[in-house]
Amino acid sequence: MKPLIKIHRFWQDKNQTSGTCTVIGEDGFPMFTALTLERGWMNNQNMISCIPAGCYPVRLEYSPHFDKMLWEIKKVPNRSECKFHTANYRLQLNGCIALGLRYKLLNNDSYLDVTNSANTMRAFHFVLRNYTEAILIITTELNIK
């Protein structure tokens, strides 16, 4: 059985999306929880939009760009190379998802950034260390700006 990665988006505008990420283990219990940071919704445009809500297969693959193994989100309509990776600011993401510990204003652009992204991503990889595939489900609340 594959682990389940659930992202629930609770805030979004055209520039940024914020939410939570929970990894559910084979026993049905949470193994990991973090905050998420993504670009805003821009009609699924490549490199500048978060990906659409939905269900996606996710695979652990080598990324030449980052020179490390990363979880890549597959079968995103009209997109490729959507990954989970370290980032503290929305502009460090090109349609990918960053994980962090807390929201905090870090770079004076009036958007909340995530802290401790590198350590949070290490913890994400640690809890998924025995897997190479997972299922990602992204949901969005209706109170989107």
SEMIDO-775767 format. One record per residue: residue in one letter; x, y, z of N, C-alpha, C in turn. Coordinates in steps of 0.2 Angstrom, whole numbers, padded with zeros to 4 digits, always signed. Example, Ala and Ser with C-alpha at 12.3 -4.5 7.8 and 13.67 -1.06 7.14 Angstrom:
SEMIDO-775767
A+0066-0028+0039+0062-0022+0039+0066-0016+0039
S+0064-0011+0035+0068-0005+0036+0064+0000+0039
END
This chain:
SEMIDO-775767
M+0004-0006+0000+0000+0000+0000+0004+0006+0000
K+0002+0011-0003+0006+0018-0004+0004+0023+0002
P+0008+0026+0004+0006+0032+0009+0002+0037+0005
L-0002+0041+0009-0006+0046+0006-0004+0053+0009
I-0002+0057+0004+0000+0064+0006-0006+0068+0005
K-0009+0072+0010-0015+0076+0009-0013+0083+0010
I-0014+0087+0005-0013+0095+0006-0020+0098+0006
H-0021+0102+0011-0028+0105+0011-0026+0113+0011
R-0028+0116+0006-0027+0123+0005-0032+0127+0008
F-0030+0132+0013-0035+0136+0016-0034+0143+0014
W-0029+0146+0011-0029+0153+0009-0026+0153+0002
Q-0028+0158-0002-0025+0158-0009-0027+0165-0012
D-0023+0168-0016-0024+0173-0020-0020+0172-0027
K-0020+0177-0031-0016+0175-0038-0009+0175-0037
N-0006+0177-0031+0001+0176-0030+0003+0171-0026
Q-0001+0169-0021+0002+0164-0016-0004+0159-0013
T-0002+0153-0012-0007+0148-0009-0004+0145-0002
S-0008+0145+0003-0005+0142+0009-0010+0136+0011
G-0007+0132+0015-0011+0126+0017-0007+0121+0022
T-0010+0115+0023-0006+0111+0027-0005+0104+0023
C+0000+0101+0025+0002+0094+0022+0002+0089+0028
T-0002+0083+0027-0001+0078+0031+0000+0071+0027
V+0005+0068+0030+0006+0061+0027+0003+0056+0031
I-0001+0052+0028-0005+0046+0031-0001+0040+0030
G+0000+0036+0035+0004+0030+0034-0001+0024+0032
E+0002+0018+0031-0002+0013+0029-0007+0010+0034
D-0006+0012+0040-0010+0011+0046-0016+0016+0046
G-0016+0021+0042-0021+0026+0042-0020+0032+0047
F-0014+0031+0051-0013+0037+0055-0008+0042+0053
P-0008+0048+0055-0004+0053+0052+0003+0052+0055
M+0008+0052+0050+0015+0051+0051+0019+0058+0051
F+0016+0063+0048+0020+0069+0047+0015+0075+0046
T+0016+0081+0048+0012+0087+0047+0016+0093+0046
A+0015+0097+0041+0018+0103+0040+0014+0108+0037
L+0016+0114+0036+0013+0120+0032+0016+0119+0025
T+0011+0122+0020+0013+0122+0013+0014+0129+0011
L+0018+0130+0006+0018+0136+0002+0019+0135-0005
E+0014+0138-0009+0014+0137-0016+0013+0144-0019
R+0014+0144-0026+0012+0150-0030+0005+0151-0030
G+0002+0156-0032-0005+0157-0032-0008+0154-0038
W-0015+0154-0039-0018+0151-0044-0018+0156-0050
M-0015+0153-0056-0015+0157-0062-0017+0153-0068
N-0023+0149-0067-0025+0145-0072-0021+0139-0074
N-0017+0137-0070-0012+0131-0071-0007+0133-0076
Q-0005+0139-0077+0000+0141-0081+0007+0138-0079
N+0011+0136-0083+0017+0133-0082+0022+0138-0078
M+0025+0136-0073+0030+0139-0070+0028+0145-0065
I+0021+0147-0066+0019+0153-0062+0012+0151-0058
S+0010+0145-0058+0003+0144-0055+0004+0137-0051
C+0001+0137-0045+0000+0131-0041-0004+0126-0046
I-0003+0120-0044-0006+0115-0048-0014+0114-0046
P-0018+0112-0050-0025+0111-0049-0026+0106-0043
A-0031+0108-0039-0033+0103-0034-0035+0096-0037
G-0034+0091-0034-0035+0084-0037-0031+0079-0034
C-0031+0073-0037-0028+0067-0035-0022+0065-0040
Y-0016+0064-0037-0010+0063-0042-0006+0058-0039
P-0003+0054-0043+0003+0050-0041+0009+0054-0040
V+0013+0052-0035+0019+0055-0033+0025+0050-0033
R+0031+0051-0036+0036+0047-0036+0043+0050-0034
L+0047+0046-0030+0053+0049-0028+0058+0048-0034
E+0061+0053-0036+0065+0053-0042+0071+0058-0041
Y+0076+0056-0045+0082+0061-0045+0081+0067-0049
S+0082+0073-0046+0082+0079-0050+0088+0082-0051
P+0090+0082-0058+0097+0085-0060+0097+0092-0058
H+0092+0096-0058+0092+0103-0056+0094+0104-0049
F+0091+0100-0044+0093+0101-0037+0098+0096-0035
D+0100+0091-0040+0105+0086-0038+0104+0082-0032
K+0098+0080-0032+0095+0076-0026+0089+0072-0028
M+0087+0067-0024+0081+0064-0024+0075+0068-0022
L+0070+0069-0026+0064+0073-0024+0058+0070-0025
W+0053+0071-0022+0046+0069-0024+0043+0073-0029
E+0041+0069-0035+0039+0073-0041+0031+0071-0041
I+0027+0076-0043+0020+0075-0043+0019+0074-0051
K+0016+0068-0052+0015+0066-0059+0008+0067-0062
K+0007+0067-0068+0000+0068-0071-0003+0074-0070
V+0000+0080-0069-0003+0086-0068-0004+0088-0075
P-0011+0090-0077-0012+0092-0084-0008+0098-0086
N-0005+0096-0092-0001+0101-0096+0005+0104-0092
R+0008+0100-0087+0013+0102-0083+0018+0096-0082
S+0024+0098-0080+0029+0093-0078+0034+0096-0073
E+0038+0092-0070+0043+0094-0065+0040+0098-0060
C+0034+0096-0057+0031+0099-0051+0033+0095-0046
K+0037+0098-0041+0040+0094-0036+0039+0097-0029
F+0040+0093-0024+0041+0095-0017+0048+0097-0016
H+0050+0103-0014+0057+0105-0013+0057+0111-0008
T+0063+0112-0005+0064+0117+0000+0063+0124-0004
A+0060+0128+0000+0059+0135-0002+0056+0139+0004
N+0058+0145+0005+0055+0149+0010+0050+0154+0008
Y+0051+0156+0001+0047+0162-0002+0043+0159-0008
R+0038+0162-0009+0034+0160-0015+0037+0160-0022
L+0042+0166-0022+0045+0167-0028+0051+0162-0029
Q+0052+0158-0025+0057+0152-0026+0054+0146-0029
L+0047+0146-0030+0044+0141-0032+0041+0142-0039
N+0041+0137-0044+0039+0138-0051+0034+0132-0052
G+0028+0133-0048+0023+0127-0048+0024+0122-0044
C+0029+0122-0040+0031+0117-0035+0028+0118-0028
I+0029+0114-0023+0026+0114-0017+0032+0114-0012
A+0032+0119-0007+0037+0119-0002+0034+0118+0005
L+0037+0115+0009+0035+0113+0016+0039+0117+0021
G+0035+0119+0027+0039+0123+0032+0036+0122+0039
L+0039+0125+0044+0037+0124+0051+0031+0129+0053
R+0033+0136+0051+0028+0141+0053+0028+0146+0047
Y+0022+0150+0048+0022+0156+0043+0025+0162+0047
K+0028+0166+0043+0032+0172+0046+0033+0177+0040
L+0033+0183+0041+0035+0188+0036+0043+0188+0036
L+0046+0186+0031+0053+0185+0030+0056+0190+0025
N+0053+0192+0020+0056+0196+0015+0052+0202+0013
N+0048+0205+0017+0045+0211+0016+0041+0212+0010
D+0037+0207+0008+0033+0208+0002+0026+0207+0004
S+0024+0207+0010+0018+0207+0013+0014+0200+0013
Y+0018+0195+0011+0015+0188+0011+0019+0184+0016
L+0015+0180+0019+0019+0175+0024+0023+0170+0021
D+0029+0169+0023+0033+0164+0020+0034+0158+0025
V+0037+0153+0023+0038+0147+0028+0045+0147+0031
T+0045+0145+0037+0052+0145+0041+0054+0137+0041
N+0060+0136+0042+0063+0130+0043+0061+0125+0037
S+0061+0127+0031+0059+0123+0025+0064+0117+0024
A+0071+0118+0025+0075+0113+0023+0075+0107+0029
N+0074+0109+0035+0073+0104+0040+0066+0100+0039
T+0061+0104+0037+0055+0101+0037+0055+0096+0031
M+0058+0098+0025+0059+0093+0019+0063+0087+0021
R+0068+0088+0025+0071+0082+0028+0067+0077+0032
A+0063+0080+0036+0058+0076+0040+0053+0073+0035
F+0051+0076+0030+0046+0073+0025+0049+0067+0022
H+0055+0068+0019+0059+0063+0016+0060+0057+0021
F+0061+0059+0027+0063+0053+0032+0057+0049+0033
V+0051+0052+0034+0045+0048+0036+0043+0044+0029
L+0045+0046+0024+0043+0042+0017+0049+0038+0015
R+0054+0037+0019+0061+0034+0017+0060+0027+0015
N+0055+0023+0017+0054+0016+0014+0049+0016+0008
Y+0048+0021+0005+0043+0021-0001+0047+0025-0007
T+0044+0023-0013+0046+0027-0019+0040+0030-0022
E+0034+0028-0020+0028+0030-0023+0023+0032-0017
A+0019+0037-0019+0013+0039-0014+0008+0042-0018
I+0002+0043-0015-0003+0047-0018-0004+0053-0015
L-0005+0059-0019-0006+0065-0017-0013+0067-0018
I-0017+0070-0013-0024+0073-0014-0023+0080-0011
I-0025+0084-0016-0025+0092-0014-0032+0094-0014
T-0034+0097-0009-0041+0100-0008-0041+0107-0006
T-0046+0111-0008-0046+0118-0007-0052+0120-0004
E-0052+0124+0002-0058+0127+0005-0061+0132+0000
L-0067+0134+0001-0071+0139-0003-0070+0146-0001
N-0066+0147+0004-0065+0154+0006-0059+0157+0003
I-0058+0156-0003-0052+0158-0007-0053+0165-0009
K-0048+0170-0009-0049+0177-0011-0048+0177-0019
END
